[in-house]
Amino acid sequence: MSELKLPALDEDAMLAVAARLGAISGGQGVIYLHGDLGAGKTTFSRGLLRGLGHAGAVKSPTFTLVEPYDLGNGMVYHFDLYRLVDPEELEFMGIRDYFEERCLCLIEWPERGAGVLPKADLDITIAPHKNGRLLTLSAHGARGEAWCAALSGES
């Protein structure tokens, strides 16, 4: 597992990193987003979706649990599990159907789905840092490693 730290990011810089990751990902994989309320997880998701070509609104799926985005050549599913009471609720909503090869799943509050969610290719933790945010990207497996390597080469 490798780790990449991107310090002191303002919102514009975070959106740019997210957009680069979206383009690098090719719209496939699983990304976990960690951080306190208001840390910027949905902002990061918006940037990532922009990097994949989505031009419409990006809203937090806090009350719906999942927001789908059809990008024409694949789907992105943005999950927010903050209000999830029990991970088993994910089974009732057919969670396994979302994790297809040609899909990208962004999951906020993944710890609330522990034991049900698949392993992430990349864990991203967003935390306050000086006057901005610190992004810590932890890769799991070849896909996540390749994403981190591509990002570190561009940073």
N, C-alpha and C positions, 0 to 999 in steps of 0.2 A: 504494500500500500504506500503510495506517495502522497505528499501533502504540499499544497501550494498556498501561500499567504499573499493576499493583495491588500496592503494597508492604505488607510486614509482616503478612502473613496467617498466622494460626494455623490449625490444622486445621479448626476449625468455620467460620471465615470462608472458607477455601478451598472447603469443601463447599457453602457457601451460594452462592458465585460460580458454582461448577460447576452447581449445581441451576438457577440463573437462566439460565445458558447453555443447559442442556438444554431448558428451557421455551421460550427464545427461538428455538432452532434448529428447533423443530417436528419433531425426529427425522429431519432430512435433512441430508446434507453429509459433508464429510471434515475431520477434525480431527487434526493431528499433535501428539503430546505429547513434549516434549523435557525431559531432565533426567537427572542422575546417578542411579545406583541408590539407592533409598530417598528420592528427592526428593518423591514424592507423586503420581506419574502415575496409579497405580491408585486412590488415594484420590480424585483429581480425577474419574476415570472413574466411581467409585461415586456421587459427588455428582451428576454429570451424569445418570446413569441414574435417580437418585431424582427429579430434576427432570422427567424424562419419565414418571414414575409407576411405575417398577419398585420393588417392595417386597422382593424376595428378595435372596439373597446375591449379592455381586459379588466374583469371585475373579480373581486375576491369571492370564492365559492364557500364562504363561511357558513351560509345557511343551507346551501344545496349540496354540500360536500364535494361535488365535482362539477367543473365547467368544461365542456368539450369545445375544441377548436378544430374545425375541418380545414386543413390547409391544401386540399386538393390532392396532394400526393401522399398524404398521411394524416394522422390525427395526433393532436396533443390533448392530454387530459390533465387539467390542473385541479388537484385535490387540496382541500383544507380540512384537516381532521380535528381542528380545535374543539369542536362541539361533540365529537364522537364520545359516547359513554362507554362502549364496550367494543373491542376489536371485532367481535363476532358480527356486529352490525354490518361490517364490510362484506361478509359472506352473503348476507341477505340482499345486498344491493348488487351482487354479481361481480365483485371486485376483480376476480380472475379474468373476466372477459375484457378488461381494459388493457391488460398487459400483453399485447400482441407485438410481433416483431417490428411491424411498420409504425409503431406508436412511440410517442415520448410521454412519459408520465412525470409530472412535477408534483411533489407531495410535501405540503406544509404540515408540520406537527406529525411526522411519521412515527414517532414513539407511541402515539395513541393507537396505531394499527399494528403494534408489535406482535409477531407470531402469525400474522396473516399476510402482510405485504411481502413482496419478493425483495431480494437483496438489491440495494442501490448500486448503480455504476459509479455514482458520485454523491458524496455528502457535502453540502455547502452550509457552513455556519456563518451567519451574519451577526456581527456584534459591534457595539459602539467602540470607536477608536479615535482619540483626539477630536478633531472637528468633523469626522466622517464616520466611515464604517470599515471594519476589517472583514474581509471575506477569507475564510479558510476552506479550501477545497480538498477533500480527502477522497482519493480514487480507490475504487475496489474493482480489480480485474482489468483486463486489457483495454476495454472501451474507455473506462474512466481514466486510466493511465494515459491513453492517447489524447484524450481531451485536455488533461492537465499539461501534457508536453506541448501541445499546440498553443494553449493559452500562455504558457510561460515564454514561448518563443516570440509571441506577439506583444508581450507586456513591456 
